[in-house]
Amino acid sequence: MDDGAAQRAAAELASLVRQVTYARGVLAALHAQISTARARLDQGDSAQLREANARLVVAAMQQKDQTDSALQALDALARSAELDGLTQLPNRALMLDRFTQAIAKARRQHTRLALLFIDLDGFKQINDSLGHAAGDDVLRQTARRLTGSVRDVDTVSRHGGDEFLILLADVAQKADAVRVADKLSLAMSASMLVNGHELHLSVSVGICIYPDEGAEPEALIACADAAMYRAKRRRAP
């Protein structure tokens, strides 16, 4: 998310928080009015009490609807702030948060994690020849293929551009991650139909293992990134 989008999201979030706070205040005031009306009205004025109660109940229901709508919008905004807008995968911020939590858990349980750094080969040529709309479609289809090739406990995220990260939880050894990388490469090698064009894609994959090759998220990402570029150079003609 760029700075402008982040500022707009922050402003919208602040507005929703104000709406929720206001609606809750109105509800509290309505409850207080009902209590006051009950205390002040005589038994002989029961009709007036019922009328006052009815008006307040209607107003309270309206405020509750507004509060619920604001809370739903707030929840949707929170989710959108954690997802990549194009692929609906976790974005960098959410991936970093999950990675940090996974490392803490692996440290406690003395287990390993694997990070895969994936880059689409020749993606620039697709954008240049077919246009950015086709490139966006390739990225969306890639996201679905990657997600469908790993376990539910693993995390697939869009790192930026045509780069993706996959966090594999609880791997016994690097060979396990290599097998997953081979599975991903096979999934991506299947033909992809984009705007009437049949494309044949390949990916370069770099692998880094926690704690063998790094102990912090940033170091492991840099390690996997470097491994990916080495793999890409080996694939170059």
Residue, then its C-alpha position, 0 to 999 in steps of 0.5 A: m500500500d502506497d503512502g497516499a492509500a495508507q493515509r486515505a485508509a487511516a482517515e477512513l478508519a478514524s471516521l468509522v471509529r468516530q461513527v461507532t463512538y457516537a452511536r454508542g453514546v447515543l444508545a447510552a443516552l437513550h437508555a438513560q432517558i428511558s430510566t428517567a422517564r420510568a422514574r418520573l412518570d406516575q402509574g396513571d401516566s402508563a400510556q405516556l410511558r408506553e409512548a415514550n418507550a416506543r419512541l426510544v426503542v425505535a430510535a435505539m434500533q436505528q442507532k444499533d443498525q448504524t453501529d452495526s453498519a459502521l462496525q462491519a465497514l470497520d472490519a472490512l477496512a481492517r481486512s482490506a488493509e491486510l490484503d493485496g488488492l489485486t490477488q487478495l493474498p496477504n500483503r507484506a505487512l500481514m505476511l511479516d506479522r505471520f512470519t514473526q509469529a511463526i518464528a516465535k512458535a518454531r523457536r519455542q517448539h524447536t521446529r523449522l520453517a521454510l520461506l520460498f521466494i518466487d518470481l515469474d520468469g518473463f513477466k515484463q514481456i507479458n506486460d509489454s506484449l499483452g498489456h497490464a490488464a493481461g499481466d494482472d490476470v496472470l498474477r491473479q491466476t498465479a496466486r490461485r495456483l500457488t495457494g492451491s499447491v500448499r497446505d492450509v497452514d502455509t501462507v502465500s503472499r504477494h511480495g510486490g510486482d511479480e514476486f510472491l512469498i510462501l511460508l511453509a510451517d513445520v518442515a523437517q528438512k530443506a528437502d521438504a521445501v524443495r519438493v514443494a518448490d518442484k510442485l509449485s513449478l509443475a503447477m505453474s508450467a501448465s498452460m494459462l489462458v489469458n485474454g484468448h492467449e495461451l501462455h506457458l510460464s515458469v518460475s524461479v524459486g529461492i528457498c531459505i530455512y529457519p533457523d539454519e540460514g537465518a533467525e529473523p524475518e528480514a534476514l530470511i527474506a533477503c536470503a530467499d531473495a538471493a537464492m531466487y536470483r541464483a536460481k534465475r541465473r542458472r535458468a538463463p540461456 
